[in-house]
């Protein structure tokens, strides 16, 4: 392996760690802070049964998004916590 390259095993671990962090934040936000909002019927939210059925698709989309972000970081040779944090902050700015 050339200097600066990451092993595939490490990349998979980082990807899964990032995905679990996103899922944890999602549980905190939607399962905790916004839970009362979802308990009441609302004209702008899906019915609970439909929303519950789509949750796995949402989690899969998070995983695909994180895989693409990790690929982009590897491609641009962005490594380390500080450079990764700066990359993430630039991403927030793009939104």
Secondary structure as the mmCIF struct_conf table of DSSP 4:
data_model
#
loop_
_struct_conf.conf_type_id
_struct_conf.id
_struct_conf.beg_label_comp_id
_struct_conf.beg_label_asym_id
_struct_conf.beg_label_seq_id
_struct_conf.end_label_comp_id
_struct_conf.end_label_asym_id
_struct_conf.end_label_seq_id
TURN_TY1_P TURN_TY1_P1 UNK A 3 UNK A 4
HELX_RH_AL_P HELX_RH_AL_P1 UNK A 8 UNK A 26
HELX_RH_PI_P HELX_RH_PI_P1 UNK A 27 UNK A 33
TURN_TY1_P TURN_TY1_P2 UNK A 34 UNK A 34
HELX_RH_AL_P HELX_RH_AL_P2 UNK A 35 UNK A 39
BEND BEND1 UNK A 40 UNK A 40
TURN_TY1_P TURN_TY1_P3 UNK A 43 UNK A 44
BEND BEND2 UNK A 45 UNK A 45
HELX_RH_AL_P HELX_RH_AL_P3 UNK A 48 UNK A 75
TURN_TY1_P TURN_TY1_P4 UNK A 76 UNK A 77
BEND BEND3 UNK A 80 UNK A 80
HELX_RH_AL_P HELX_RH_AL_P4 UNK A 81 UNK A 94
#
